[in-house]
Amino acid sequence: MKTREVVFYSEGAKMVGDIYLPDDYKEGEKRPAVLCNSGWTGVNKCYPALFARALTARGCNKAAEFVNFCDAFSIPVLTLTNVAGFAATVESEKNMAKAVARLTYAFANATVPKVNVIVGKAFGSAYVAMNSKSVGADLVYAWPTAEIGMMDAKLAAQIMYPDADADTQSAKAAKYKELQSSPNAAAARGYVDAIIEPADTRKYVIGAFEMLFTKRENRPDKKHGTV
């Protein structure tokens, strides 16, 4: 798979990102594409570092509305997860709890096929809200470089061994990462269905949605919530 940086403008705003091209792509060839642009996952370059890999109140509300829209029109939902926590801002302190509840409810309430690919970090309750197994994801995949757990390994080592020297904390962090934050540990606990190579992501996602094409859930006819 080939990667190329692209720059374009949308409503006057400069957008910068990466385009992933299959190996058999020929220059000038027209192919369908998926555009991923979201401040709540923070995997793009056009947002400040403050929001990178952090959920914001506005982002959660936007994502919840998108998931509800997909569910209303029977559109499958694919989530690319890279979240380390919540954004520490004044707005988040005021509105984060309700916004995260809306996002969690939206994923749990949706009856369409739901697939999650963990491409980076997936820590704590922020990950739980991002279409995790706990809120009803049908299939969860993880890249080998993913980190899945309660918190970052370095932070965990600092909390558990506050008086230890830097070398000891580094060693403990590496051990914690191996036992608690690795995709292998998550798969052993049932949080991840398969660990896949990044180059195989498209193949696995297509296979997942094909398998879930006939998915049906028996829910009450009137499925309107109050969140």
BELPE-V983015 format. One record per pair of residues at least 6 apart in sequence whose C-alpha atoms are under 6 Angstrom apart, sorted by the first residue. I is the first residue (numbers start at 1). GAP is how many residues later the second one is. If there is no record, write none. Layout:
BEGIN
i={I I}
gap={GAP GAP}
END
This chain:
BEGIN
i={1 1 1 2 2 3 3 4 4 5 5 6 6 6 7 7 8 9 16 40 40 41 41 41 42 42 53 53 53 54 54 54 54 54 55 55 56 57 57 57 57 60 60 60 61 64 64 71 71 74 76 76 77 78 78 79 80 80 81 81 82 82 82 82 83 83 84 84 84 85 102 104 107 108 108 113 114 114 115 115 115 115 116 117 117 117 118 119 119 120 121 121 122 122 123 123 123 123 124 131 140 140 141 141 141 141 142 143 143 143 147 147 148 149 153 153 153 154 157 157 157 186}
gap={20 21 22 18 19 16 17 14 15 12 13 10 11 12 8 9 7 6 30 15 19 12 41 42 10 11 29 30 31 29 30 31 32 33 31 32 31 35 38 39 42 39 40 43 38 39 42 39 41 38 36 37 37 37 38 37 37 38 37 38 37 38 39 40 38 39 37 38 39 41 125 25 24 27 28 99 23 24 22 23 24 25 24 23 24 25 24 24 27 26 25 26 25 26 25 26 27 28 26 6 52 53 51 52 53 54 53 52 53 54 34 35 33 32 20 23 24 19 12 15 16 6}
END
